[in-house]
Amino acid sequence: MKAIVYERTGDPSVLELVDRPVPEPGAGEVLVRLAVSGVNPTDWKSRRAFPPDGWQIPGQDGAGVVEAVGEGVDRELIGQRVWIWEAAWQRPWGTAAEYTLVPVRQAVPLGDASFELGASLGIPFLTAHRCLTAGEFMPDALRAGALADHTVLVQGGAGAVGNAAIQLARWADATVIATVSSAEKAQLAAAAGASYVINYREQDVVEEVGKIAPHGVHTIVEVAPATNAAADVQMIRQGGAVCVYADNGGTEVTLPIRPLYVVNARWQFVLVYTEPKAAKAQGVVDVAAAANQGGLRVGADAGLPLHHYPLADTAGAHQAVEDSAVGKVLITTSDARTGR
């Protein structure tokens, strides 16, 4: 099989296209012939920061068809279309390859949804799910109507996680406010389904949110806590949560104690890889349900433009994400004839 491998840390030039034997699934594993691999910021950050144990195929997310199963796995899964999450987390078999190995629980039925959607679900949508369910007064699970009486603020609504948060929150019937930095990004957030869009370069976010949610918002999905902390304090409602999943704009946050303890606010830090197992398992169930019910989309008309790269140009795909490409970067890993 063709695979992208790196054996040392560094810039995208350390990524090499190599030939490797197709691996055999072990007990509890499935072998998936991949059609599409999704690229996330953690892929290039890991490539730069964490030396591999010998070699590493990058890529946490992907979609394809189960080709073989290991001992203890139902053989009826062979031929099933699936999406994959955390393929490369503490394992060498990532998704930037024609095949990958994952534990069976990390290969989730995709149904009739496209491989492009499947490869976009893992890290962004599971992160967004945790942000939408971690608050004290938020539900543990998402479904239609679960957030019907909730207002969610998504800071950075044109990013991959921001887009996922908008789509999941709207699927669960929340009122969604999104902030963006330009008119073009405002169109993307609106296409994703945001109820209200605020351009923070031209409008006062606190003032505008106050008009929509006079008592504050239930949850803030936060990409830039150092930049937005002072505003977040003014916008969170009693018992609300600010869920931080990135450190754009600074690595340290200063918070005023009194205004936050008066309203029993929560600051929740979110890293999908290490979130509680039960919460992650629920996230997988809910994201799969939303996708299978047609509640999740990708592409420009869903506020998430797609950028396609061939497997041989995985370095270019990594560079695009490193350069903050707006939308979703995908790698075509093999002939996707079974895709839709």
N, C-alpha and C positions, 0 to 999 in steps of 0.2 A: 504493500500500500504506500501511497504518497502521504507524507506527514511533514509538518513544520516542527522543528526541534531547536531548542537552544541549550547549550551546555555551560554557559557563563552569563553573568549579568551584563547589561549594557543597553545601547540604543537599538533600534530595530535591525541594524545590520547583523546582530548576533543570531537572528532567525535564519535557519537553513532549511531548504526543501530537501528531504532525504527519502530513500526507499527503506521500508522496514517490513518485516513479516507481519501479516495480519495476526493479531493476538487471539488466543483461545480464552473464552470466558471461563472463569473459575466458579466455584460454588457461590450461588447467590448473585451472579453477575449476568449481564446481557452484553452481547456484541452488537453495536449499532453501526450500520452503514450510513454515514452522515451525508446530508444534502446541503445543509447550510450551517455555518457557525456564526454565533454572535460575538462581537468584540465589545468589551467593557473597560472602563478605566482601570479596574483592578488587574487586568491582563498586562497592560504595559507597566503599571506600578510594580507588580510582582517581578516582571522581567528585569526591571532596573534594580530592584532592592534585595531580592531573595535568591541567592545562588541555588541552582537545582542540585538535587542529589544524583549526580551523574548526567541526566538529561531530563528535559521537560517538554511536552507538547502543550502549548498554551491553549486557552479557551475554556471557559466554564460552561457556556451555553451553546446549545445546538439543537438540531432536529434532523430526523432521518427515519430509517426503518430497521427494526430488530431483525438481525440476520441469524443469530445463534444465541443459545442460552446455556448457562452452566448448570451444574448439579443443583437440584432443589427448586429450579425455576420452571414454571408451567410452559411447556413447549408451544402452547397455543399463542404465546406472545410473538412467536416468529412470524414475520410479515407485518406486524403492527406498526403503524406510524406513531412516533413518539417525540416528545420534546425533553430535553435533558437539562438538568441544573447541577452546578458545582462539580463538573466532570474532573477538573484539574485541582480541586481543593485537597491538598495532602495526598495527591495521586499523580503519577506522571502522564496519564492518558487524557489529555485535553481534547478539545473538539476541532482544532485546526489540523484536521487529518481526514482521510477518507473513511476511517473507522475509529471507534473509540470503545472502551470498556467502562461500564459503570455498574454499581450495585443496582439491582432491579428497581428499588424504590426511587432511584433518580432518573428513571426513564418513564415518563408520564404519558398516557394515551393522549394523542393529539386530535383524534377524530378527523373531521373533514377540513379543519383549519389549515392554512398554508404553512409550509416549512419556514417561510420568512417570519410569520408570526411566532411559530414555535421557537425559533432561534432567538427571538427577542424577549421571551417571557422571563427566563430565569432570574438573573441578578436584579434587573430594574423592577420587575413586578413583585418579586418576593420582598425586596427592600421597601417598596411602596406599601405593600400589604402590612408589613410590620409597623410602619409609620402610622397607618390608619387604624391600627388595632391595639397599640401599646398604651394609649392613654387610659386613665382610671375609669372614665365614663364612656369609653369607646367599646364596641362589641369585640369579643374575641374572634369572631368569624364574620366574614362578609358574605352578603347575599343581596338579592334585590330587596330593597326596603330597609336594610340594616342601618343605614345612615340617613333615613328620611328626615329626621329632626335635627341633623347635625350640619354645621357649617365648617368647611375645611379650607384653610389657606395654604396654597402651594407656592412657596417661594422658588422662582425659577421654573415656570411652567412649560418652557420650551425644551428643557433637558430630557434625557431618557427617563430618569426616575420621576421627574416632574410630570412628564406625559403619562407615565404609568399610574401615578397617584391620581391625576385627573380622571383617567379612564376608569380606574377601579372605584373611586369615590362616586363618580356619576352612575356607574353600574349599580352601586349600592344606594343610589338616590340621595346623595348628599348635595347640598348647595356648595359649589366649589368656586373659590376666588383664586385667581392665579396672578402672580406678578411676573413681568417680563421687562426687557431692556430696550425693545424696539417695536416698531409697528409690524415688521415682518414676523417677529416672534409672537406678537399678540395674535396674529392670524393663526399661527400654529396652536397656541393654547386654546383658542376658540374652536378650532377644528377638533381638538382632542375632547372637547365637551365642557370646558370651563363655563360656569354660569356668568361670571364677571371676570374681566381682565383689566389689570392696572399696570400701566407703563411707569415704573418707578423712576425713570429719568425725567418724566414730565409731570407726574402727579405725586401728591403726598399720600403714601400708602396708608399710614395710620388714619388719616382723615377719611380716605375713600372707604377703607374697611369699616370704619365707624358708622358710615352711612348705611352700609349693607347689614352689618351685625352689631347693633348698638351695645349689646352685652358681651361682645367679644366672640372669638371663634373657638370651637371645641378642640381643634388640632391644627398645628402648623407643621407642614412638611418642609424642613429647613435644609437648604444646601449651603448657605453662607452665614453660619451663626455669629462669627465675629463681626461681620458687617451689619447684620440685622437684629442683633440681640436687643438693643434699646427699643426698637420698634416692636419686636415680638412681645416684650414685657407689657407694652401698652395695648396689645391686641388680643392677648390670651384671656379667655373667660375663666370664671371660677371653676376649679377642677380640671382645667384644660392642660394640654401637653404640647410642648415644642419638641418635635422628633427630629433629631439631627443625624443626617446620614453622610455628610461630607464637610470639608473644611475650606471651601472656596473663600478666598478673601482674608484668610488669617487662621492661625492655629491655636489661638487662645481666646477665651471668652470671659468677660467680666459681667456679673449679674448683680443687680440690687436685691438685697435680701428681703427687706420689708414688703415691697409691692408684690413679690412672688409668694411669700408665705401667707400673706393676708388672703390671697385667693386660692391657696393650696395648689399652686401650679406645679407641673412636673416638667423637667428637662430630661428627655429620654434619648440616649445615644444608641444608634442603630448600625450594626455591622451584620449583614445577613449571614455570613459564614459562622459566626459564633452566637447567634441569637438562640434563645431557648428552643430545645428540640420540639416541644409540643407546639410552640408558636410557628415554627417553620413548617412542620407537618400540616398545620391548618392552612398556612399560606399556600402550600402546594395544592391542597384540595380546592381552595377558593379560587386561585388563579386558573386552575384547570377548568373549573365550573364556568367562570366568566368567559374563558376562551371558547369553550364548547357551546355556550349559549349565544355566541356572537356578540358578546359585550366588549370584546377587545379587538383592536385593529392596529395595523401598521400601514405606513405609507403617508404621502403628503396630505391626503384627505383625512387622515387621522391625526394630523399634527406631528407626524414622525417620518420625515423624508428618509428614504432608504438609499444607502451608498454601497454599491456592490463591488467586491474585489475577488479576483480568482485566488485559489489557494497559493499559487506561486508568488503572489504579491501580498502575502500576509504582512510583510514589513510595511507596505503602503497603508494597509488597513490599520495597523497599530499606530502609525504616524498620524493618520487622520484623527483617530480618537485622542491621541496625545495633543493634537492641535485644536481640540475642542470642536470637532465637526458637529454641526447642528443636525440632529436626526440619529438614525441607527446605522452603524457600520456592520455589514454582513460579508462573510466570506463564502463563496461557493466552493464546497469541498469535494463534490463528486457529481456525477450525472444525476440530476434531480428528476428523472423521468416519472418517478412515483409521486412527485409533488403536485400541488394544486395552486 
